[in-house]
Amino acid sequence: MTTEPDNKTPHNPPDSPNWRAPVGVILMLVFILIWSGIVVSLIDWISDLNFWLQLPIYVIAGIIWIYPIKPLLLWINTGKFRS
């Protein structure tokens, strides 16, 4: 027995690509490069510290860059910086 496709549900065409995606990715890469440059420029100061003091600095530096990226990701998807 073959099943026929259900024609009752409307077909939604895929969204057309927008220019925000490539621009947003480029901005994210630029931000990450700047952020990593800031952290690397502090490496002499950080490396003089004890390991147990270095660890939270690197963990925080590794997580904190996400927060400025969130509005950029929202802008890529919706066109607005705030929901």
TORGUBA-817713 format. One record per atom (N, C-alpha, C): residue number from 1; x, z, y; atom name; residue in three letters. Coordinates in steps of 0.02 Angstrom, whole numbers, always signed. Layout:
% TORGUBA-817713
ATOM   num        X        Z        Y   atomo   residuo
ATOM   NUM        X        Z        Y      CA       ALA
...
***
This chain:
% TORGUBA-817713
ATOM   num        X        Z        Y   atomo   residuo
ATOM     1      +42       +0      -59       N       MET
ATOM     1       +0       +0       +0      CA       MET
ATOM     1      +44       +0      +62       C       MET
ATOM     2      +34      -46     +106       N       THR
ATOM     2      +72      -49     +169      CA       THR
ATOM     2      +32      -17     +225       C       THR
ATOM     3      +68      +14     +268       N       THR
ATOM     3      +35      +45     +325      CA       THR
ATOM     3      +46       +2     +386       C       THR
ATOM     4       -6       -7     +423       N       GLU
ATOM     4       -3      -46     +484      CA       GLU
ATOM     4      +21       +0     +541       C       GLU
ATOM     5      +57      -27     +588       N       PRO
ATOM     5      +79      +14     +645      CA       PRO
ATOM     5      +18      +35     +686       C       PRO
ATOM     6      +21      +95     +711       N       ASP
ATOM     6      -34     +122     +751      CA       ASP
ATOM     6      -29      +94     +822       C       ASP
ATOM     7      -76      +52     +840       N       ASN
ATOM     7      -75      +20     +906      CA       ASN
ATOM     7     -110      +61     +959       C       ASN
ATOM     8     -132     +120     +941       N       LYS
ATOM     8     -168     +162     +988      CA       LYS
ATOM     8     -121     +196    +1038       C       LYS
ATOM     9      -58     +208    +1018       N       THR
ATOM     9      -11     +240    +1063      CA       THR
ATOM     9      +22     +187    +1107       C       THR
ATOM    10      +25     +199    +1172       N       PRO
ATOM    10      +55     +149    +1217      CA       PRO
ATOM    10     +130     +145    +1206       C       PRO
ATOM    11     +156      +86    +1214       N       HIS
ATOM    11     +228      +75    +1208      CA       HIS
ATOM    11     +260      +87    +1276       C       HIS
ATOM    12     +307     +135    +1277       N       ASN
ATOM    12     +343     +149    +1339      CA       ASN
ATOM    12     +409     +113    +1338       C       ASN
ATOM    13     +420      +67    +1384       N       PRO
ATOM    13     +485      +33    +1386      CA       PRO
ATOM    13     +540      +83    +1405       C       PRO
ATOM    14     +601      +71    +1383       N       PRO
ATOM    14     +656     +117    +1400      CA       PRO
ATOM    14     +668     +117    +1475       C       PRO
ATOM    15     +692     +174    +1499       N       ASP
ATOM    15     +708     +179    +1570      CA       ASP
ATOM    15     +764     +131    +1588       C       ASP
ATOM    16     +759     +103    +1647       N       SER
ATOM    16     +812      +59    +1669      CA       SER
ATOM    16     +872     +101    +1690       C       SER
ATOM    17     +932      +76    +1679       N       PRO
ATOM    17     +992     +115    +1697      CA       PRO
ATOM    17     +995     +125    +1772       C       PRO
ATOM    18    +1021     +181    +1793       N       ASN
ATOM    18    +1027     +193    +1864      CA       ASN
ATOM    18    +1101     +201    +1883       C       ASN
ATOM    19    +1115     +198    +1946       N       TRP
ATOM    19    +1184     +201    +1970      CA       TRP
ATOM    19    +1210     +272    +1972       C       TRP
ATOM    20    +1166     +322    +1966       N       ARG
ATOM    20    +1188     +392    +1971      CA       ARG
ATOM    20    +1232     +412    +1912       C       ARG
ATOM    21    +1221     +384    +1853       N       ALA
ATOM    21    +1259     +403    +1794      CA       ALA
ATOM    21    +1334     +388    +1802       C       ALA
ATOM    22    +1354     +327    +1816       N       PRO
ATOM    22    +1426     +315    +1823      CA       PRO
ATOM    22    +1457     +352    +1882       C       PRO
ATOM    23    +1420     +356    +1937       N       VAL
ATOM    23    +1446     +392    +1996      CA       VAL
ATOM    23    +1453     +466    +1979       C       VAL
ATOM    24    +1404     +495    +1944       N       GLY
ATOM    24    +1408     +565    +1926      CA       GLY
ATOM    24    +1465     +580    +1878       C       GLY
ATOM    25    +1477     +536    +1831       N       VAL
ATOM    25    +1532     +546    +1784      CA       VAL
ATOM    25    +1599     +543    +1821       C       VAL
ATOM    26    +1606     +497    +1867       N       ILE
ATOM    26    +1667     +493    +1907      CA       ILE
ATOM    26    +1677     +556    +1948       C       ILE
ATOM    27    +1623     +581    +1979       N       LEU
ATOM    27    +1627     +642    +2018      CA       LEU
ATOM    27    +1645     +702    +1974       C       LEU
ATOM    28    +1617     +705    +1914       N       MET
ATOM    28    +1635     +759    +1868      CA       MET
ATOM    28    +1709     +756    +1850       C       MET
ATOM    29    +1734     +697    +1835       N       LEU
ATOM    29    +1805     +690    +1818      CA       LEU
ATOM    29    +1850     +711    +1876       C       LEU
ATOM    30    +1831     +691    +1936       N       VAL
ATOM    30    +1870     +710    +1996      CA       VAL
ATOM    30    +1869     +785    +2004       C       VAL
ATOM    31    +1811     +816    +1997       N       PHE
ATOM    31    +1806     +889    +2003      CA       PHE
ATOM    31    +1849     +924    +1951       C       PHE
ATOM    32    +1846     +901    +1888       N       ILE
ATOM    32    +1884     +932    +1835      CA       ILE
ATOM    32    +1959     +924    +1848       C       ILE
ATOM    33    +1980     +867    +1872       N       LEU
ATOM    33    +2051     +857    +1889      CA       LEU
ATOM    33    +2073     +904    +1945       C       LEU
ATOM    34    +2032     +912    +1996       N       ILE
ATOM    34    +2048     +957    +2051      CA       ILE
ATOM    34    +2050    +1029    +2026       C       ILE
ATOM    35    +2000    +1049    +1986       N       TRP
ATOM    35    +1998    +1117    +1959      CA       TRP
ATOM    35    +2058    +1132    +1915       C       TRP
ATOM    36    +2076    +1085    +1871       N       SER
ATOM    36    +2134    +1097    +1828      CA       SER
ATOM    36    +2198    +1097    +1868       C       SER
ATOM    37    +2202    +1058    +1922       N       GLY
ATOM    37    +2260    +1060    +1966      CA       GLY
ATOM    37    +2268    +1128    +2000       C       GLY
ATOM    38    +2211    +1158    +2020       N       ILE
ATOM    38    +2214    +1224    +2051      CA       ILE
ATOM    38    +2239    +1276    +2000       C       ILE
ATOM    39    +2212    +1274    +1940       N       VAL
ATOM    39    +2233    +1322    +1889      CA       VAL
ATOM    39    +2306    +1312    +1870       C       VAL
ATOM    40    +2328    +1250    +1864       N       VAL
ATOM    40    +2398    +1236    +1846      CA       VAL
ATOM    40    +2444    +1258    +1903       C       VAL
ATOM    41    +2422    +1252    +1965       N       SER
ATOM    41    +2465    +1273    +2020      CA       SER
ATOM    41    +2475    +1349    +2021       C       SER
ATOM    42    +2430    +1386    +1989       N       LEU
ATOM    42    +2436    +1459    +1984      CA       LEU
ATOM    42    +2473    +1482    +1921       C       LEU
ATOM    43    +2497    +1435    +1881       N       ILE
ATOM    43    +2525    +1454    +1816      CA       ILE
ATOM    43    +2588    +1497    +1823       C       ILE
ATOM    44    +2628    +1487    +1874       N       ASP
ATOM    44    +2687    +1530    +1883      CA       ASP
ATOM    44    +2667    +1603    +1893       C       ASP
ATOM    45    +2616    +1612    +1935       N       TRP
ATOM    45    +2592    +1680    +1947      CA       TRP
ATOM    45    +2559    +1710    +1885       C       TRP
ATOM    46    +2519    +1669    +1851       N       ILE
ATOM    46    +2484    +1694    +1791      CA       ILE
ATOM    46    +2532    +1709    +1734       C       ILE
ATOM    47    +2583    +1667    +1726       N       SER
ATOM    47    +2629    +1677    +1669      CA       SER
ATOM    47    +2672    +1740    +1677       C       SER
ATOM    48    +2678    +1767    +1737       N       ASP
ATOM    48    +2715    +1829    +1747      CA       ASP
ATOM    48    +2675    +1890    +1725       C       ASP
ATOM    49    +2611    +1881    +1714       N       LEU
ATOM    49    +2568    +1937    +1694      CA       LEU
ATOM    49    +2572    +1950    +1619       C       LEU
ATOM    50    +2550    +2008    +1599       N       ASN
ATOM    50    +2545    +2026    +1529      CA       ASN
ATOM    50    +2493    +1981    +1495       C       ASN
ATOM    51    +2501    +1970    +1430       N       PHE
ATOM    51    +2455    +1927    +1392      CA       PHE
ATOM    51    +2383    +1949    +1401       C       PHE
ATOM    52    +2371    +2014    +1399       N       TRP
ATOM    52    +2302    +2040    +1403      CA       TRP
ATOM    52    +2273    +2032    +1472       C       TRP
ATOM    53    +2314    +2020    +1522       N       LEU
ATOM    53    +2289    +2003    +1589      CA       LEU
ATOM    53    +2280    +1927    +1596       C       LEU
ATOM    54    +2322    +1889    +1561       N       GLN
ATOM    54    +2317    +1816    +1563      CA       GLN
ATOM    54    +2253    +1792    +1528       C       GLN
ATOM    55    +2237    +1824    +1473       N       LEU
ATOM    55    +2181    +1802    +1432      CA       LEU
ATOM    55    +2116    +1798    +1471       C       LEU
ATOM    56    +2094    +1851    +1507       N       PRO
ATOM    56    +2031    +1844    +1543      CA       PRO
ATOM    56    +2035    +1793    +1600       C       PRO
ATOM    57    +2093    +1785    +1630       N       ILE
ATOM    57    +2100    +1735    +1684      CA       ILE
ATOM    57    +2088    +1665    +1656       C       ILE
ATOM    58    +2118    +1650    +1599       N       TYR
ATOM    58    +2109    +1583    +1570      CA       TYR
ATOM    58    +2038    +1574    +1544       C       TYR
ATOM    59    +2008    +1627    +1517       N       VAL
ATOM    59    +1939    +1621    +1493      CA       VAL
ATOM    59    +1892    +1608    +1552       C       VAL
ATOM    60    +1901    +1646    +1605       N       ILE
ATOM    60    +1859    +1637    +1665      CA       ILE
ATOM    60    +1870    +1568    +1695       C       ILE
ATOM    61    +1934    +1548    +1701       N       ALA
ATOM    61    +1949    +1482    +1729      CA       ALA
ATOM    61    +1921    +1426    +1685       C       ALA
ATOM    62    +1916    +1439    +1619       N       GLY
ATOM    62    +1890    +1389    +1574      CA       GLY
ATOM    62    +1814    +1384    +1574       C       GLY
ATOM    63    +1781    +1436    +1599       N       ILE
ATOM    63    +1708    +1437    +1600      CA       ILE
ATOM    63    +1680    +1422    +1669       C       ILE
ATOM    64    +1713    +1445    +1721       N       ILE
ATOM    64    +1685    +1443    +1789      CA       ILE
ATOM    64    +1674    +1372    +1815       C       ILE
ATOM    65    +1711    +1323    +1790       N       TRP
ATOM    65    +1703    +1254    +1814      CA       TRP
ATOM    65    +1635    +1225    +1795       C       TRP
ATOM    66    +1602    +1256    +1746       N       ILE
ATOM    66    +1537    +1229    +1723      CA       ILE
ATOM    66    +1483    +1238    +1777       C       ILE
ATOM    67    +1486    +1292    +1815       N       TYR
ATOM    67    +1432    +1307    +1863      CA       TYR
ATOM    67    +1426    +1255    +1919       C       TYR
ATOM    68    +1480    +1229    +1947       N       PRO
ATOM    68    +1471    +1176    +1997      CA       PRO
ATOM    68    +1450    +1109    +1966       C       PRO
ATOM    69    +1461    +1100    +1902       N       ILE
ATOM    69    +1442    +1038    +1868      CA       ILE
ATOM    69    +1367    +1036    +1855       C       ILE
ATOM    70    +1335    +1093    +1846       N       LYS
ATOM    70    +1263    +1095    +1830      CA       LYS
ATOM    70    +1221    +1057    +1881       C       LYS
ATOM    71    +1228    +1069    +1947       N       PRO
ATOM    71    +1187    +1030    +1995      CA       PRO
ATOM    71    +1203     +955    +1992       C       PRO
ATOM    72    +1265     +938    +1977       N       LEU
ATOM    72    +1283     +867    +1971      CA       LEU
ATOM    72    +1248     +835    +1911       C       LEU
ATOM    73    +1245     +871    +1855       N       LEU
ATOM    73    +1209     +845    +1797      CA       LEU
ATOM    73    +1134     +838    +1812       C       LEU
ATOM    74    +1107     +886    +1848       N       LEU
ATOM    74    +1036     +882    +1867      CA       LEU
ATOM    74    +1024     +822    +1912       C       LEU
ATOM    75    +1070     +810    +1959       N       TRP
ATOM    75    +1064     +752    +2003      CA       TRP
ATOM    75    +1067     +687    +1964       C       TRP
ATOM    76    +1112     +684    +1915       N       ILE
ATOM    76    +1117     +622    +1875      CA       ILE
ATOM    76    +1051     +608    +1840       C       ILE
ATOM    77    +1019     +659    +1815       N       ASN
ATOM    77     +957     +650    +1776      CA       ASN
ATOM    77     +895     +641    +1819       C       ASN
ATOM    78     +891     +676    +1875       N       THR
ATOM    78     +829     +676    +1914      CA       THR
ATOM    78     +835     +647    +1984       C       THR
ATOM    79     +894     +645    +2012       N       GLY
ATOM    79     +903     +623    +2080      CA       GLY
ATOM    79     +899     +679    +2130       C       GLY
ATOM    80     +889     +741    +2107       N       LYS
ATOM    80     +886     +800    +2150      CA       LYS
ATOM    80     +940     +849    +2129       C       LYS
ATOM    81     +966     +887    +2177       N       PHE
ATOM    81    +1017     +937    +2161      CA       PHE
ATOM    81     +987    +1003    +2139       C       PHE
ATOM    82     +923    +1013    +2152       N       ARG
ATOM    82     +888    +1075    +2132      CA       ARG
ATOM    82     +824    +1056    +2096       C       ARG
ATOM    83     +806    +1098    +2049       N       SER
ATOM    83     +745    +1082    +2010      CA       SER
ATOM    83     +682    +1100    +2047       C       SER
***
